[in-house]
């Protein structure tokens, strides 16, 4: 084997290891971003949905007591997990009123971790997927 080939192979292997470790470190645990002591229970109208891996995000406007609107964002589980429990993009399209129960973010902003989403027709879905979230249970098939 030529020295150029083995140097190139070593560089390629190193790049692969670095990219794999970056992806793993980029994924976070519930406790890293959310506060299990700060419950969240809010209603609002969906403004945007990000149906992406590793976590879906739902954004919605919540009316404050003074009548102003504040846009909130909550983390859901993975697209596959949500599909397995029967929640679709159509269920949470912009304009849909939702009730979110979960936990607030540690940064104090209008963000949180959704444990459940309840839709206008009364259906409720367990949307969280973090293994270390309070009361975490398998979500496949749960409603």
N, C-alpha and C positions, 0 to 999 in steps of 0.2 A: 504494500500500500504506500502510495507516495505521501510525503509530508504535507503537501498542499491539500490532498484529499482528506487526510485525517484531521487537519486543522479546520477545514470547512465542515466536516462532520461533527467535530466537537463544538463548533460555533452554533450549528443548527440544533444540536441536542441542548445546549445551554439556553438558546432562545426559547425552545419548547418548554423547558423546565421553568424558566422565568415567567412565561405567559400563563402556564398552568397555575403557578403559585399566586400570580396576581389575581386571577379569577377567583380562587378560593379565598384570598384575603379580602376581596371586595364584597363578598357576601357577609351579611351581618346577622347577629342574633337579636332577638326581641329586646333583651335587656340593654343592648348597646344604644338603642335609640328611643325606646318607649318606657314609660313610667307605670309600673303595675299598681302604684298607689294613687294614680290620678285617672279616675274613670271618665269616660266620654259617652255622652248620650245626646246626640244632636239630630235635627231634621233639616233638610234643605233640598234644593233642586239641583240635579246633576248639571254640571257645566262641561265636563270633559272626562274621558276615560282613556287610560293608557293600559291596553291589554297586551302586556309585554312580560318577558322573563327578566329577572328571576321573580319579580312581584308585579302584580297589576296595581294601578293606582286609580282611585276615583276622586274627582274633584267636584265640589258642590257648594252652592251659596247658602249660607245660614243667615237668617235675619236676627240681628242683635236686638236687645231690648229698646234701643233708641231708634230702631227702624232701619239702620244702615245694614248693608250686606257685607259679609266677610266670607271670602272663599277659603274653604277647607280642603285638605287633601288627606286621604287615608289609604294606608297600604292594605291590599288584599293578598291572598295567596297567589299561586302560580296560575297561568291560564288553564293548564291541564287540570289542576285541582278544582277550579271553578267550573269547568266543563263537566267534570265527574259528578258534581253535586247538582248539576242542572241549571246553573246560572249562566246566562248568555249575555253578550254585548247588548242585545235588543232589550233585555230586562233593565239595563241601567243606562240607556241612551240619554243624551242631553235633554233636559226638561222634565225628566222623571223625578218625582219626589221620593226621597229615601230617608230612612231613619237608620242612623249608624250608632251601634253600641260597641265600645271598645276601650282603648286607653290612649291618653294624650302623649305627645312627644315630650322628651326630656328638654328640648330647646325652648319650650314655652310658646312656640308659634302655633298657628292653626293647622296642625298636622297630628295624625294619630295612626293607630293600628286598629283596624276594624275586626271585631270578633264576629259581629253579625250585621247584616243589612236586611232591613224590612222594606218591602215594596208596597205601593198603594193598594194592591189587591190582597194584602195580608200575608203573602208568602215571605218567609224569612229564611235566610241562608247563612250558614256558618262560613265566613269568608277567610278567617285567619288560617295561616299555615305554619307559623313558627312553632318549632318543637318546644321552645323554652317559654312560651307565653303562658300566663296564668290560666290554669284549667285546660291546657292544651290536650286535645283528644283527636283521634283520627277524624278527618272531615269527609272522607269519601262516602257519598250517599246520605250524609246528614243534612237535615233541613230544620 
